[in-house]
Amino acid sequence: MRMVPMNLSRLRRPLAVTAAIALAGSLAACGGAASSGTSTDDGILDVSVSFYPIQYLVETIGGDAVNVTSVTPVNVEPHDFELSPADVAALEKADLVAYASGFQTSLDEALAQIDGPTVLDISNAVDLVHHEGVEHDHEHEGVEHDHESEEAGHDHDHESEEAGHDRDHESEEAGHDHDHADGADPHFWLDPERMIAAANAIEATLEKADPDNAATYQAGLAELVTTLNGIDEDYTTGLGSCERTTFVTSHSAFGYLADRYGLTQVSVSGVDPEGEPSPAELAAVKEVVQATGTTTIFTEELVSPETAQALADETGATTAVLSPMESQPEAGDYAAGMSANLEALRTALACK
């Protein structure tokens, strides 16, 4: 697939993080020494996780043998969440920290400077790849549209001055640091197969840290894999015959899902949900909407729908929610959220 590169920028606040880590050391000293073992006195493993999808995995696998705390609060957009000194101090007291590097800069920096917990980086287990922000190979009424042509009026490699960005991640745009694991897309959790890979890594780590509860972890993993395989089967069947295969989202969180089920993701703002698309980028997305007959512009729960709504108004499309599953759904869990996403996609793509 040929796509224009997405914006992988992340605003870093190194001074704030360093200050938080320094203050966390003071808090830890005042509160006494952190646990030196791999479990609390009651035999329950204390696990800190970066955000909801990993929380879901650890809780499902660990059951009553684990006490799970998410660094990112419920209903908070996790990409640029900044850890407080209390958050960093809590990390130092955990037995295990499970996270995905390259997704939350503040957490990456904190973990690089603390000692104590076992740290599991999920990104090493899930085969992260690079996804671009907007796909420009589309079929509409049987015609292949090559959006690299002069007819489109854009240079969709975004090396032009019109885009106003150097999307090879070497630019100094707004002082941002482009560090999403060397450009890899971190949103693995929207692909059930990658979630199974992450679950296997988590189970192995839990079992090593707490062998007395190995049977619990193995049973939890087996149940979880059954659930994730069921989600995969539902998506394969539900998206197997659709009038359209291109969907438009607020930010490019759905690349792995699109790859898995033969779809094409087009995003308004790239990987950064708070990113502001340029006029050229908005024009490119509008062109895709018109060329593919897209009828729905997807928004999400934790990000303003203003830009997506404006695009929908201009193109005659409607808006609907497609959750990137970065926070726990208001109703149910990960499986329920993925089921709701499937129904939203089926409606938008006119699937049979």
Secondary structure in CASP SS format (residue, H / E / C, confidence):
PFRMAT SS
TARGET T0000
AUTHOR 0000-0000-0000
METHOD secondary structure of the structure
MODEL  1
M C 1.00
R C 1.00
M E 1.00
V E 1.00
P C 1.00
M C 1.00
N C 1.00
L C 1.00
S C 1.00
R E 1.00
L C 1.00
R C 1.00
R C 1.00
P H 1.00
L H 1.00
A H 1.00
V H 1.00
T H 1.00
A H 1.00
A H 1.00
I H 1.00
A H 1.00
L H 1.00
A H 1.00
G H 1.00
S H 1.00
L H 1.00
A H 1.00
A H 1.00
C H 1.00
G H 1.00
G C 1.00
A C 1.00
A C 1.00
S C 1.00
S C 1.00
G C 1.00
T C 1.00
S C 1.00
T C 1.00
D C 1.00
D C 1.00
G C 1.00
I C 1.00
L E 1.00
D E 1.00
V E 1.00
S E 1.00
V E 1.00
S C 1.00
F C 1.00
Y H 1.00
P H 1.00
I H 1.00
Q H 1.00
Y H 1.00
L H 1.00
V H 1.00
E H 1.00
T H 1.00
I H 1.00
G H 1.00
G H 1.00
D H 1.00
A H 1.00
V E 1.00
N E 1.00
V E 1.00
T E 1.00
S E 1.00
V C 1.00
T C 1.00
P C 1.00
V C 1.00
N C 1.00
V C 1.00
E C 1.00
P C 1.00
H C 1.00
D C 1.00
F C 1.00
E C 1.00
L C 1.00
S C 1.00
P H 1.00
A H 1.00
D H 1.00
V H 1.00
A H 1.00
A H 1.00
L H 1.00
E H 1.00
K H 1.00
A C 1.00
D C 1.00
L E 1.00
V E 1.00
A E 1.00
Y E 1.00
A C 1.00
S C 1.00
G C 1.00
F C 1.00
Q C 1.00
T H 1.00
S H 1.00
L H 1.00
D H 1.00
E H 1.00
A H 1.00
L H 1.00
A C 1.00
Q C 1.00
I C 1.00
D C 1.00
G C 1.00
P C 1.00
T E 1.00
V E 1.00
L E 1.00
D E 1.00
I H 1.00
S H 1.00
N H 1.00
A C 1.00
V C 1.00
D C 1.00
L C 1.00
V C 1.00
H C 1.00
H C 1.00
E C 1.00
G C 1.00
V E 1.00
E E 1.00
H C 1.00
D E 1.00
H E 1.00
E E 1.00
H E 1.00
E C 1.00
G C 1.00
V E 1.00
E E 1.00
H E 1.00
D E 1.00
H C 1.00
E C 1.00
S C 1.00
E H 1.00
E H 1.00
A H 1.00
G C 1.00
H C 1.00
D C 1.00
H C 1.00
D C 1.00
H C 1.00
E C 1.00
S C 1.00
E C 1.00
E C 1.00
A C 1.00
G C 1.00
H C 1.00
D C 1.00
R C 1.00
D C 1.00
H C 1.00
E C 1.00
S C 1.00
E C 1.00
E H 1.00
A H 1.00
G H 1.00
H C 1.00
D E 1.00
H C 1.00
D C 1.00
H C 1.00
A C 1.00
D C 1.00
G C 1.00
A C 1.00
D C 1.00
P C 1.00
H C 1.00
F H 1.00
W H 1.00
L H 1.00
D C 1.00
P H 1.00
E H 1.00
R H 1.00
M H 1.00
I H 1.00
A H 1.00
A H 1.00
A H 1.00
N H 1.00
A H 1.00
I H 1.00
E H 1.00
A H 1.00
T H 1.00
L H 1.00
E H 1.00
K H 1.00
A H 1.00
D C 1.00
P H 1.00
D H 1.00
N H 1.00
A H 1.00
A H 1.00
T H 1.00
Y H 1.00
Q H 1.00
A H 1.00
G H 1.00
L H 1.00
A H 1.00
E H 1.00
L H 1.00
V H 1.00
T H 1.00
T H 1.00
L H 1.00
N H 1.00
G H 1.00
I H 1.00
D H 1.00
E H 1.00
D H 1.00
Y H 1.00
T H 1.00
T H 1.00
G H 1.00
L C 1.00
G C 1.00
S C 1.00
C E 1.00
E C 1.00
R C 1.00
T C 1.00
T E 1.00
F E 1.00
V E 1.00
T E 1.00
S C 1.00
H C 1.00
S C 1.00
A C 1.00
F C 1.00
G H 1.00
Y H 1.00
L H 1.00
A H 1.00
D H 1.00
R H 1.00
Y C 1.00
G C 1.00
L C 1.00
T E 1.00
Q E 1.00
V E 1.00
S E 1.00
V C 1.00
S C 1.00
G C 1.00
V C 1.00
D C 1.00
P C 1.00
E C 1.00
G C 1.00
E C 1.00
P C 1.00
S C 1.00
P H 1.00
A H 1.00
E H 1.00
L H 1.00
A H 1.00
A H 1.00
V H 1.00
K H 1.00
E H 1.00
V H 1.00
V H 1.00
Q H 1.00
A H 1.00
T H 1.00
G C 1.00
T C 1.00
T C 1.00
T E 1.00
I E 1.00
F E 1.00
T E 1.00
E C 1.00
E C 1.00
L C 1.00
V C 1.00
S C 1.00
P C 1.00
E H 1.00
T H 1.00
A H 1.00
Q H 1.00
A H 1.00
L H 1.00
A H 1.00
D H 1.00
E H 1.00
T H 1.00
G C 1.00
A C 1.00
T E 1.00
T E 1.00
A E 1.00
V E 1.00
L C 1.00
S C 1.00
P C 1.00
M C 1.00
E C 1.00
S C 1.00
Q C 1.00
P C 1.00
E C 1.00
A C 1.00
G C 1.00
D C 1.00
Y H 1.00
A H 1.00
A H 1.00
G H 1.00
M H 1.00
S H 1.00
A H 1.00
N H 1.00
L H 1.00
E H 1.00
A H 1.00
L H 1.00
R H 1.00
T H 1.00
A H 1.00
L H 1.00
A C 1.00
C E 1.00
K C 1.00
END
